[in-house]
Amino acid sequence: MTKPLHVLFFVLTTGVAAQTLNGVIDIHVHSDPDSVPRSIDAMDLARLAKSRGMRALVLKNHYESTASLAYVVRKEVPGIEIFGGIDLNRAVGGINPAAVERMTLVKGGWGRVVWMPTFDAENQVRYSKESRPFVPVSRSGKLLPGVSEVIALIAKHRLVLATGHSSAEEALLLVREARRQGVDRIVVTHAMLAPVLMTVPQMREAAGLGAYIEFVYNALIGPNKSFDMPDYAKAIRAVGVGSSILSSDLGQAGNPLHPDGLAAFFAGLKEQGFTDEEIGRMSKVNPAKLLGL
């Protein structure tokens, strides 16, 4: 019988993973339970990641807060740090300061990241040429008042601002406003990937303002493949290792499991001339700083 893709991938990469994942932090983790198909649940993933020596995971759900899930997974799988967050799509009321405030009150305080809208973002809906309600973050080149209110809460509670599926121009608006309000934990969500589509100069500008630029393995494989490894290597060199974060953005049914994808990601970057120290900076040191560890 043919083995599933993620099983074959595990067989091919187990040796690499064992050597390279000690201390790694994945800030972009999709898992069950979810309302869309996922390859593994959060509990089993935490056990797997811990067995590979990973330090931390950030659980992401497009439609509900994962702060409670992070608490439960930490309790059941000690020895690995688990964080959650909230994605400001329509299911949580869109740009909803009350939802962000409530997340910060969840027991444990493990809700750490606030993503601006992703699949319900105006930029995403327009890019996908869909006719459905969306969540805007700006109008006429200016952030909406509710967005600034959410950013104030991020600053107050020392959370992470992630720009979601906002356009490149909106992401820069978000970074500037966050910096103005004193937020120093900012990441531009998969900056090169559609529908964000940041150019290298825009990524450099965001990095210059203190934001980390996220590069995800999901964009190199499967149905979401948008780039080849040399494209990423060139962009990372232009942005700078000190301003880049490597994450998986995995969990989709049929894709490799997160540790396997990260192992392949790192191996591919090594083939492009990146050193173990540089890969460690982007997968361990920078995400730890982002999360305040």
C-alpha positions, -999 to 999 in steps of 0.1 A, spaced: 0 0 0 13 35 -9 24 54 22 9 89 28 30 118 18 38 129 53 50 94 63 73 92 33 86 126 41 93 116 77 113 86 65 134 108 42 141 136 67 142 120 101 180 120 102 182 156 92 155 166 116 173 150 145 204 170 138 189 204 131 157 210 152 171 214 187 158 247 200 138 255 169 106 276 173 78 274 147 57 306 149 32 295 122 15 262 131 -18 249 118 -33 218 135 -65 202 146 -90 208 161 -100 231 132 -129 238 110 -108 229 79 -89 196 73 -55 194 91 -28 167 91 -23 163 128 -38 176 161 -21 200 184 -14 175 211 3 149 188 22 177 171 35 190 204 47 155 213 63 151 179 80 185 180 93 178 215 107 145 204 127 164 178 141 188 203 120 218 193 116 246 218 82 261 210 52 262 187 27 290 180 -7 275 172 -27 294 146 -63 291 137 -78 314 111 -112 315 129 -109 312 166 -85 320 194 -59 293 203 -50 307 238 -71 280 255 -57 253 233 -22 264 241 -30 261 279 -43 225 275 -14 214 253 12 228 277 -5 208 305 -6 175 286 28 178 269 53 194 294 87 202 281 79 223 251 66 259 251 32 263 234 16 297 225 -16 307 209 -31 338 194 -61 353 177 -67 360 140 -90 389 134 -113 374 108 -151 377 107 -156 347 131 -142 367 160 -159 400 149 -131 412 126 -111 441 140 -125 435 175 -105 450 204 -128 432 229 -118 398 215 -81 407 218 -86 419 254 -105 387 263 -77 365 248 -52 382 271 -74 370 301 -74 333 292 -58 313 320 -20 309 316 -15 340 295 -3 319 265 -22 339 239 7 358 225 1 367 188 -25 390 172 -28 384 134 -45 410 114 -72 395 91 -61 366 69 -87 348 47 -113 375 54 -89 403 48 -101 428 22 -68 423 4 -73 385 3 -109 387 -9 -101 411 -36 -70 392 -47 -91 360 -49 -118 378 -68 -145 366 -44 -178 383 -38 -183 381 0 -180 402 31 -144 411 42 -126 428 70 -108 460 60 -78 474 79 -74 507 60 -93 532 40 -77 558 16 -42 549 28 -50 553 65 -55 526 91 -91 524 105 -96 536 141 -103 501 154 -70 489 140 -51 515 160 -71 505 191 -61 469 186 -24 480 182 -27 499 215 -38 467 232 -9 448 216 14 475 231 -3 474 265 -1 436 268 33 431 251 18 409 224 31 402 189 16 420 159 14 398 128 3 416 96 -18 387 83 -29 388 47 -29 426 45 -14 441 13 22 451 13 12 488 16 -11 480 45 15 459 62 39 489 62 11 511 76 6 486 104 43 484 111 47 522 113 17 526 136 28 498 158 62 514 162 46 547 169 27 531 197 57 514 211 52 478 198 85 461 194 73 426 185 62 427 149 63 401 121 52 406 85 33 374 78 47 354 48 57 386 32 66 373 -2 35 350 -6 3 361 -22 -18 380 -14 8 401 5 34 401 -23 60 424 -7 89 434 -29 124 433 -16 125 471 -10 93 469 9 106 440 31 138 460 37 117 490 47 97 469 72 128 453 86 144 488 89 114 498 111 121 468 134 98 441 120 108 406 113 101 392 78 86 357 78 96 331 52 74 300 52 82 265 39 46 261 27 53 285 -2 79 261 -16 58 229 -19 25 215 -29 -5 234 -42 7 267 -26 41 265 -42 50 300 -53 88 301 -51 120 280 -54 146 279 -28 170 303 -47 142 329 -46 140 328 -9 178 327 -5 181 359 -25 154 377 -6 167 366 28 202 379 19 187 412 8 166 415 40 193 402 63 194 371 85 190 393 116 155 404 104 142 371 90 122 343 106 118 308 92 85 290 99 65 261 84 30 274 78 22 237 76 -7 215 89 -26 213 56 -38 178 48 -14 161 24 16 183 32 46 172 53 43 175 90 58 206 105 92 192 118 98 174 86 90 205 65 114 226 87 141 200 83 138 201 46 136 239 46 169 242 66 186 216 43 176 235 13 189 268 27 222 251 35 225 241 -1 221 278 -9 251 286 12 235 295 46 254 283 76 240 265 106 246 296 127 225 317 102 197 292 101 198 290 139 195 328 141 164 327 119 147 297 134 157 300 171 171 334 181 148 357 161 115 339 169 125 338 206 130 375 206 97 380 188 79 360 215 97 376 243 115 344 254 
